[in-house]
Amino acid sequence: MGKQQLTEEQFSFVQQYVDLLMTIEEGFVYVINSFKDYSKTESDQMLSDIFAALYQVANVNETLQSIFADDIQEVIGRFETVAEQASKLEGYFNDQQMKEKVIKESLYPAFHAWAQEMERVLAPYVRI
């Protein structure tokens, strides 16, 4: 199975997508560290930014699916697991204990596993 060629525009799009995943990862690390390091006072804003970025990823996944053949479709579809874990925070944003539990035990592990797989399948397309 050969790697499909991307147009310059598609290449740029995929590169920005991978960069966004890495930025979300960094955001999660900050938020998780803030649970122990109270000097990290921007964690609620960061979490809000992460949710905005996850929403953006969900919308962009449709475009990504139109670019790639079947081999990547399944991995893209697994984002649904991340969305399900994110929904567990609904109504608990101001409950610090529950927020920490959901992020550390459900949401971040789901995102991290999915993002690593996405980066693995997209790497051949964005490395020159």
C-alpha positions as a printed NumPy array, in Angstrom:
array([[  0.   ,   0.   ,   0.   ],
       [  1.655,   3.179,  -1.177],
       [  1.352,   6.535,   0.483],
       [ -0.972,   8.865,  -1.378],
       [  0.428,  12.184,  -2.54 ],
       [ -0.984,  15.29 ,  -0.895],
       [ -1.378,  18.635,  -2.555],
       [  0.537,  21.511,  -0.994],
       [ -2.692,  22.751,   0.587],
       [ -3.501,  19.294,   2.018],
       [  0.054,  18.92 ,   3.331],
       [ -0.234,  22.262,   5.138],
       [ -3.653,  21.298,   6.512],
       [ -2.395,  17.955,   7.864],
       [  0.708,  19.601,   9.357],
       [ -1.454,  22.168,  11.169],
       [ -3.7  ,  19.35 ,  12.399],
       [ -0.747,  17.429,  13.86 ],
       [  0.537,  20.647,  15.442],
       [ -2.894,  21.216,  17.014],
       [ -2.847,  17.711,  18.518],
       [  0.565,  18.414,  20.054],
       [ -0.682,  21.748,  21.418],
       [ -3.702,  20.054,  23.011],
       [ -1.352,  17.478,  24.549],
       [  0.749,  20.278,  26.061],
       [ -2.423,  21.889,  27.398],
       [ -3.473,  18.669,  29.115],
       [ -0.021,  18.334,  30.694],
       [ -0.343,  21.892,  32.052],
       [ -3.83 ,  21.243,  33.444],
       [ -2.802,  17.947,  35.057],
       [  0.274,  19.577,  36.595],
       [ -1.928,  22.375,  37.937],
       [ -3.741,  19.873,  40.142],
       [ -0.547,  19.678,  42.232],
       [  1.13 ,  23.003,  41.439],
       [ -1.181,  25.822,  42.461],
       [  1.063,  28.435,  40.842],
       [ -0.394,  27.276,  37.517],
       [ -3.361,  29.591,  37.802],
       [ -4.458,  29.487,  34.177],
       [ -5.664,  25.876,  34.247],
       [ -9.376,  26.66 ,  33.896],
       [ -8.666,  28.92 ,  30.907],
       [ -6.382,  26.24 ,  29.471],
       [ -9.097,  23.616,  29.93 ],
       [-11.555,  25.887,  28.183],
       [ -9.052,  26.293,  25.331],
       [ -8.6  ,  22.509,  25.169],
       [-12.36 ,  22.053,  24.818],
       [-12.462,  24.656,  22.046],
       [ -9.585,  22.851,  20.299],
       [-11.29 ,  19.447,  20.681],
       [-14.409,  20.931,  19.102],
       [-12.238,  22.214,  16.258],
       [-10.645,  18.758,  15.855],
       [-14.09 ,  17.148,  15.677],
       [-15.11 ,  19.535,  12.89 ],
       [-11.83 ,  19.195,  11.018],
       [-11.945,  15.381,  11.154],
       [-14.576,  15.438,   8.4  ],
       [-12.176,  17.269,   6.098],
       [ -9.408,  14.876,   7.061],
       [-11.639,  11.921,   6.191],
       [-12.215,  13.365,   2.722],
       [ -8.446,  13.619,   2.124],
       [ -7.391,  10.125,   3.144],
       [ -8.134,   6.628,   2.003],
       [ -9.665,   3.933,   4.192],
       [ -6.557,   3.104,   6.224],
       [ -6.849,   6.287,   8.279],
       [-10.662,   6.467,   8.452],
       [-10.893,   4.044,  11.386],
       [ -8.355,   5.973,  13.477],
       [-10.116,   9.274,  12.765],
       [-13.4  ,   7.658,  13.827],
       [-11.949,   6.708,  17.203],
       [-12.09 ,  10.402,  18.162],
       [-15.63 ,   9.578,  19.259],
       [-14.101,   7.94 ,  22.364],
       [-12.396,  11.231,  23.245],
       [-15.673,  13.11 ,  22.778],
       [-17.473,  10.62 ,  25.047],
       [-14.871,  11.095,  27.78 ],
       [-15.066,  14.891,  27.428],
       [-18.83 ,  14.753,  27.91 ],
       [-18.255,  13.225,  31.37 ],
       [-17.143,  16.701,  32.522],
       [-20.515,  18.254,  31.749],
       [-21.873,  19.808,  34.913],
       [-18.639,  19.178,  36.829],
       [-16.488,  22.031,  35.582],
       [-16.655,  23.753,  38.999],
       [-16.233,  20.508,  40.98 ],
       [-12.444,  20.398,  41.348],
       [-12.267,  16.788,  42.58 ],
       [-14.528,  15.397,  39.883],
       [-12.82 ,  17.486,  37.208],
       [ -9.406,  16.162,  38.239],
       [-10.676,  12.556,  38.326],
       [-12.304,  12.723,  34.886],
       [ -9.33 ,  14.453,  33.263],
       [ -6.652,  12.222,  34.794],
       [ -8.506,   8.898,  34.592],
       [-10.669,   9.221,  31.481],
       [-10.323,  12.225,  29.208],
       [ -6.563,  12.669,  29.022],
       [ -5.774,   8.936,  28.63 ],
       [ -8.374,   8.667,  25.843],
       [ -7.049,  11.759,  24.069],
       [ -3.401,  10.775,  24.502],
       [ -3.906,   7.266,  23.073],
       [ -5.965,   8.547,  20.143],
       [ -3.617,  11.466,  19.361],
       [ -0.571,   9.198,  19.379],
       [ -2.265,   6.893,  16.896],
       [ -3.288,   9.837,  14.702],
       [  0.251,  11.214,  14.746],
       [  1.586,   7.748,  13.849],
       [ -0.708,   7.333,  10.829],
       [ -0.239,  10.948,   9.668],
       [  3.546,  11.079,  10.197],
       [  4.403,   9.652,   6.767],
       [  2.382,  12.437,   5.155],
       [  3.919,  15.37 ,   7.022],
       [  7.57 ,  14.327,   7.181],
       [  9.554,  15.367,   4.169]])
